[in-house]
Amino acid sequence: MKILDDEKDLLLDHEYDGIKELDNHMPVWWLWLFYFTIAFSVGYMMYYYVFDGPDQHELYEMEMAAAEEKYNLGEQPGPTESTDFTWAFLDDQERIEEGKELFIGTGNLCFTCHGNLGEGMVGPNLTDEYWIHGCSPQEVAQSIITGFPDKGMVAYGSGAALSNEKVQSLISYIASLQGTDPPNAKATDESRAQPCTIQ
Ligand code: HEC
């Protein structure tokens, strides 16, 4: 095999099956990659072994804690808590608007069972003057906070806990629906619902 002149100097002293090896330099990109891995390993070692960076288990705990915070999973306001709060139907337009957002939002799903306008579907009509579980601010809040799991309504509609303030907005919106007489209103369940006027 013919070898280029300068390659002769590079030729290493061995040959296998007619394959000869040249003592070329490493490609520059390859060398940089190699240096980079060395530098990376130093950083890695410092972070995890010297400065005690979080391991997988700690990262898991941290992510779970962040999710708990984000989705409000920690302290669920239990049913009894509704008594430690002054419930009222507010006239404040902003709070009513906030309640509406919650009602028709995908977080708590009220509209899926009570209808977009509170006219009732699977769940009872919330716009008429008949209530199964009472219509005082306290009672309506309680209905939302505990739900009626045996009838299909879990706590807070979807199980996603709301602060008392948000429930306050929600009941204020529901109160504002009284007497709106929306189309396709669900008939009152005479056997269980009682006349009750929201004040
Ligand atoms: C999966 C369906 C479903 C969802 C979602 C749902 N509800 Fe209900 N809700 C019901 C059913 C069914 C009842 C009736 C329980 C009964 O028959 O005792 C009810 C009852 C109520 C009552 C009591 C009504 C009365 O006559 O006393 C209120 C208030 C209420 N829901 C509000 C809400 C709000 C606010 C949301 C959203 C946070 C919501 N619901 C989400 C199905 C649902």
Residues whose N, C-alpha, C, O or C-beta is under 5 A from the ligand:
A	BS01	HEC	N108 L109 C110 C113 V122 G123 P124 Y130 W131 I132 H133 G134 V140 S143 I144 F148 K151 G152 M153 Y156 G157
